[in-house]
Amino acid sequence: MKGWPKKFEMASAQSAARTQAGLTQEELAQRMSAKQSQVARWEGGEQNATIKTLMRIAEATGTRLKISWEKPN
């Protein structure tokens, strides 16, 4: 992912959490009371998820959301 725009790094992390949980986009959407098309937009980098939504994704996938601030190299 090095060199990718930051929004695609986030989208990739969201997709990875879902696939590691063994969920389809539809299953994740159902757990979140959302639509599959919305999950696809987040994972495709077309739309940014809010912090609240990221927390819902973490809960639905059985993961923990971790946000950190780092200085660039």
C-alpha positions as CSV (number, residue, x, y, z in Angstrom):
1,M,0.0,0.0,0.0
2,K,3.0,2.3,0.1
3,G,2.5,5.3,-2.1
4,W,-1.3,4.8,-2.2
5,P,-3.4,7.8,-1.2
6,K,-4.4,7.6,2.4
7,K,-8.1,7.1,1.6
8,F,-7.2,3.8,-0.1
9,E,-5.2,2.7,2.9
10,M,-8.2,3.2,5.1
11,A,-10.5,1.5,2.6
12,S,-8.1,-1.5,2.4
13,A,-8.0,-1.8,6.2
14,Q,-11.8,-1.8,6.3
15,S,-12.0,-4.5,3.6
16,A,-9.3,-6.6,5.4
17,A,-11.2,-6.4,8.7
18,R,-14.3,-7.7,7.0
19,T,-12.6,-10.5,5.1
20,Q,-10.6,-11.6,8.1
21,A,-13.9,-11.9,10.0
22,G,-15.2,-14.1,7.2
23,L,-17.9,-11.8,6.2
24,T,-19.3,-10.7,2.8
25,Q,-20.1,-7.0,2.2
26,E,-23.8,-8.0,2.5
27,E,-23.2,-9.8,5.9
28,L,-21.3,-6.8,7.2
29,A,-24.0,-4.4,6.1
30,Q,-26.7,-6.5,7.8
31,R,-24.7,-6.5,11.1
32,M,-24.4,-2.7,10.8
33,S,-28.0,-2.1,9.7
34,A,-26.6,-0.6,6.5
35,K,-26.8,-1.3,2.8
36,Q,-24.2,-3.4,0.9
37,S,-23.8,-0.6,-1.6
38,Q,-22.6,1.7,1.3
39,V,-20.1,-0.9,2.4
40,A,-18.8,-1.1,-1.2
41,R,-18.4,2.7,-1.3
42,W,-16.3,2.7,1.9
43,E,-14.2,-0.2,0.8
44,G,-13.7,1.3,-2.7
45,G,-12.5,4.6,-1.3
46,E,-15.5,6.4,-2.9
47,Q,-16.7,7.7,0.4
48,N,-15.0,8.2,3.8
49,A,-16.5,6.5,6.8
50,T,-17.0,8.6,9.9
51,I,-15.3,7.7,13.2
52,K,-18.7,6.4,14.5
53,T,-19.0,4.2,11.4
54,L,-15.5,2.9,11.8
55,M,-16.4,2.0,15.4
56,R,-19.5,0.1,14.1
57,I,-17.4,-1.7,11.5
58,A,-14.9,-2.8,14.3
59,E,-17.8,-4.0,16.4
60,A,-19.4,-5.9,13.5
61,T,-16.1,-7.6,12.6
62,G,-15.0,-8.3,16.1
63,T,-12.0,-6.0,15.9
64,R,-10.7,-3.0,17.8
65,L,-10.4,0.4,16.1
66,K,-7.0,2.0,16.7
67,I,-6.2,5.5,15.4
68,S,-2.8,7.0,15.8
69,W,-0.9,10.1,14.9
70,E,2.6,9.6,13.4
71,K,5.1,12.0,11.9
72,P,5.9,11.3,8.2
73,N,9.3,9.9,7.3
